Amino acid sequence: MAAGTAVVGFGLWLGAWLNKHWGIYSVVPQVAFMLLAVWGLAGEQRRRWEERRTRGMRIPLKKIDALHHRDFEFAIRDLMRRDGFEAEQVGGAHDDACDVRGVDADGRIWVVQCKHRRDGWEGKPIGVDALQQLKGTAEPVHGARFAVMVTNGRFTLPALEWGETYKVHLIDRGRLELWAAEGRPLWKLLEGVKPTRRLPGQRRRRRRGQTRAAAAVPPSGRQGRPRAR
């Protein structure tokens, strides 16, 4: 009853205030129109960007299977760039389980480990050990929000269960085909991952003093190897 009385009292006060300040009625439509215009412009910008993204690169699985494992990492880097990430290939002898590091338009850091299988689905499946290594370094070492394991092969059943439990996102051969060959964006392949609020051109600047993993990623084309086509 007290809450209901308070609501009614507030409504009466608000009505009296609006009647006293009747000039506000001429401002409200203008504000509403401006908000609708901004919302419409943002929607149009996102639609145009998505159209450009969908016209981006495609890589068929047969071509992916034929790649060298290092070229596979560069191909994953280029797919992330197609989807609006700042991404670089960092894999090597001391990569701390990070082959490709990306930063999305909202400033979220993604660490991707790549496992190439020459025999594709018939190759050796990836087990829990690899996922544990990735999980152990993704946030503490690289400051990552998302840890992703991608392969043109497959995962063991225990690895699938472990990844779901400990939030390591897995992209197997089927999901890789949707991403690389059919052009679906990365975030639509992963459960519980929302698309960025910002577009790549509206990328949030990172503050000085953040982890070295969040340092600016070299722009597209500064890597030595050509992009996959």
Secondary structure, 3 states (H helix, E strand, C coil): CHHHHHHHHHHHHHHHHHHHCCCHHHHHHHHHHHHHHHHHHHHHHHHHHHHHHHCCCCCCHHHHHCCCHHHHHHHHHHHHHHCCCEEEECCCCCCCCCCEEEECCCCCEEEEEEECCCCHHHCCCECHHHHHHHHHHHCCCCCCCEEEEEECCCECHHHHHHHHHHCEEEECHHHHHHHHHCCCCHHHCCCCCCCCCCCHHHCCCCCCCCCHHHCCCCCCCCCCCCCCC
